[in-house]
Every structure is written in structure tokens, then in C-alpha cells.
């Protein structure tokens, strides 16, 4: 996805990193995105977590409410990309630290 790199996108990502709390994120994303866009992103991330746990496409589709085509795209990104994998790994690390 290097074709999305630009100064504007860098600034967007830096702003998101600096938000600091879920409340700040809610306020920002409610202004920047439609509710549907935020829900779609959340569903894709849910699908990535479920794929990582070994759940099949049909189960994910029923549980999350997205198409198997979308799940297939998420699966491809999970296998060949680094964004979902990095996010999942960091979430697992954080959960381990919280459980200790």
C-alpha cells in the first residue's frame, strides 16, 4: 500500500497516534468518517482476529456480518501483508501484559 503514502496521510496517521484515548478516537472518527466506514473497518479487524484464531469464512461471515469476499481480502492481507499481522501481534502482547 505504498501508493497511499503522502504528507497528508503521514499527518493523518500521526494525529491518530497522538489521540491517546478511546474517547478522543471516537470524537475524531465520528467527524472524519461515516458511522458505516468506522463499522466496516471494525468488522474487517474482527475478521482478521477470527481468521487468526482459525475460524472459517462462513462462521466469520455469520458472526461479523460481512461477505466472504471481504473475508477473503482480509485473509489475503493477513497472509501476505503486514498491517493486520502487526496489529494482532501487538494486541496479543498488550493482552499478555495486562493478564500478568
C-alpha positions, 0 to 999 in steps of 0.5 A, spaced: 500 500 500 505 504 498 501 508 493 497 511 499 503 514 502 503 522 502 504 528 507 497 528 508 496 521 510 503 521 514 499 527 518 493 523 518 496 517 521 500 521 526 494 525 529 491 518 530 497 516 534 497 522 538 489 521 540 491 517 546 484 515 548 478 511 546 474 517 547 478 522 543 478 516 537 471 516 537 470 524 537 475 524 531 472 518 527 465 520 528 467 527 524 472 524 519 468 518 517 461 515 516 458 511 522 458 505 516 466 506 514 468 506 522 463 499 522 466 496 516 473 497 518 471 494 525 468 488 522 474 487 517 479 487 524 474 482 527 475 478 521 482 478 521 482 476 529 477 470 527 481 468 521 487 468 526 484 464 531 482 459 525 475 460 524 472 459 517 469 464 512 462 462 513 462 462 521 466 469 520 461 471 515 455 469 520 458 472 526 461 479 523 456 480 518 460 481 512 461 477 505 466 472 504 469 476 499 471 481 504 473 475 508 477 473 503 481 480 502 482 480 509 485 473 509 489 475 503 492 481 507 493 477 513 497 472 509 501 476 505 501 483 508 503 486 514 498 491 517 493 486 520 499 481 522 502 487 526 496 489 529 494 482 532 501 481 534 501 487 538 494 486 541 496 479 543 502 482 547 498 488 550 493 482 552 499 478 555 501 484 559 495 486 562 493 478 564 500 478 568 
